[in-house]
Structure formats: structure tokens, C-alpha cells
Amino acid sequence: MRDASFSKPVKKQSNRRKKRKSVFSWKAGVRFGLAIVAYLVSFAVVGSGVFFGGKEIMKSEIFCLENIHIENNRRLAGEQLLALGEVMPGMNLFEIDPDEVGLRIEQLPWVRSARVERQFPHDLRIHIEERTAKAIVKLDHFYYVDSFGELFKVLEAGDSLDYPVISGIERSRFLSDPENSKRLLMKALALLQAMEGRDSFGPGDVSEIHVGEQDGIYVFSCPGGIPIRFGKDDFAGKLDRLEKVYPQIKPRLSYLKHVDLNVLDRVVVKFDPRRMR
């Protein structure tokens, strides 16, 4: 018989991977939680410090208003501007809102714009742009108008009347057709601007400017109230022609019926026979 040798059977390896047990570190978790808590507490402390620190700054005299500089106010008194702006020395600069102060001052009719600037630690600067009246516009009431064609003040007792009066625009039309009304108004203002600086016929020689859609502009002289027709355009050229003859006709205004400049290269002067008697 052949000798038979026996060996131990080989144990097959399993294909399944052994699951590793997850180990949770309670110490690391506690440390992480404490770090979060510390961060939140620090944030709250810093935030409250800023809040209370800000309140203290608002009360502090470090930024106390001492000097108020008002610029370009020729017509309006500084006391009037400060009273309406509600600012005064002793206030904290952080309590002053420059935009709000400017809006309050701009409620005054003679103020076109007000720019307010805080200059730390103790100064406030207010720059005023005042309006300049160019004429008086006749609607339902009499209004001052500036060079931008903006009606900004109803005339009251004591207001100056030493301005030409612009007429011919009805209040109802001014409200229903503001764009076209503004165009006519700007035409009259353009004529007044063309008169400025002239020797013999300037704004002081005008009592009234009547604007019309069809006939254009008539100017009524001062004195005399004689109508001078300017039409719709070329105001500078027509004024040049009028200036050449106006020194001669001005002493005779009381005898004139009208003057027509709306004729090419001519000045038509018509006398009133009834006034020459």
C-alpha cells in the first residue's frame, strides 16, 4: 500500500471586510462645543460694547458742535437758516443728519439748494445757493420767477415790484399744459437776458412782456407803456436795431402808437395822431 499522508484542510478566507468600529471622542466634542460657546459669548460682548460705546459717543462732548459756517447767503440771515434747519451750537455732530438739515432749509422760497457737511470734530458747513428773481409772472397771483423758469414765491406786502411783469399765460393753461407754458416763459426770460448789459434799452426800460402763441412777444416800454413787437426769435439782432434809434424815439414815446421790430432789417415806428394834438 502506498503511504497516504494527510494534511490539515486550508480554511477559505471570507470576502467580507470587517467593519471597523467608529470611535467617538467625547473629549474632542466637548472642546469643540466650548469653542463655539466662547465665540458666541465674545461676539455678544463685542456687540454690546459697540452699542453702548456708540451711545456714549453720541452723548460725549468730544464731537460737540462749536462752529457753524454758512456760505453764500446774501439775502437770508444766518439765524433764519439755522432756525429752520434746527441746528445750534452744543449739539453732537452724530445727532445731525446733513440731508435732513438741507431739506428743511430748502423749504425757504429764496433757497434753491442747501448742501450741509459735518466737519469733525467740531464744525458744520452749510453752503446756500440762493434764487435770483428775474421777473414777475402774472397768473392768478403774482409770482417771482428765476432764470430757470421756476415760479418760487407768491408776492406779498413789502416784496419788491421793481421787475418786468410777464403776462399772457393763463393759470388754467399753465396747469393743463405746463410744458408749452414753460416754453413761452423761457422765451420771455431769454429776451430779458439779451437785454442785460445794453446801454440804451435794458430790463429797466421794460414794464411788461406779453407772450403769445401766434404773435410772439410784445414788450411794453417804461415809461409810456408803448408796445414794441419782437416776434418769436432773433432777439439779439432786433435789440441791436432798436438800440440805434431808441435814444431818438425815447423822448417821443408819449406820441407813439407802437414800434415793430418784426420786420427784416428795419424798425417801424408808428405815431398816434391823437397824441400829437
Buried (B, 14 or more C-beta within 10 A) or exposed (E): EEEEEEEEEEEEEEEEEEEEEEEEEEEEEEEEEEEEEEEEEEEEEEEEEEEEEEEEEEEEEEBEBEEBEBEEBEEBEEEBBBEBBEBEEEBBBBEBEBEEBBEBBBEBEBBBEBBBEBEEEBBBBBBBEBBEBBBBBBBEEBBBBBBEBEBBBEBEEEBEEEBBBBBBBBEEBBEEBEEEBBEBBBBBBBBBBBBEEBEBBBBEBBBBBBBEEEBBBBBBBBEBEBBBBBBBEBBEEBBEBBBEBBEEBBEBBEBBEBBBBBEEEEBEBEEEEEEEE
